Amino acid sequence: MTDTEFMQIALALAGEAAANGEVPVGAIVVKDGDIIGRGSNAPISQHDPSAHAEIQAMRNAAKTLGNYRLVGCTLYVTLEPCAMCAGAIQHARIARLVYGASDPKTGACGSVVNLMAEEKLNHHTEVDGGILAAECGAMLSEFFAGRRKMKQ
Ligand SMILES: [Zn+2]
């Protein structure tokens, strides 16, 4: 499968988050072409500030592998990871990160800061951003537009 096809699956998981009233972000972890972890953003429903899609997908993948290190894995996520998730991605030894839309407010892979390019951190994850960026961004803006409408 291509990066675009994997990102479509992450987008479907973002849709599940939106259906639960959560900010629509979805993520998957892929190893050797197989999806070994899936996650939808769920901090509100799980009463867990760390329940971002990336963390959920990595927890799921680590359980699948029986290993806290996700060596050789690629993480696909619809939105540029925040500082917490960027840190967790490095702790997990994720080999490659592929994200969709950039996040000018909390993005830690180049938008606000770039933890992935910090030479002093010893693990370096390859990063590719902008995959299906328009679709990933549209899902977020539609969600927030809908929420603003509901408040009126
Ligand atoms: Zn995050």
Residues whose N, C-alpha, C, O or C-beta is under 5 A from the ligand:
A	BS01	ZN	H52 P81 C82 M84 C85
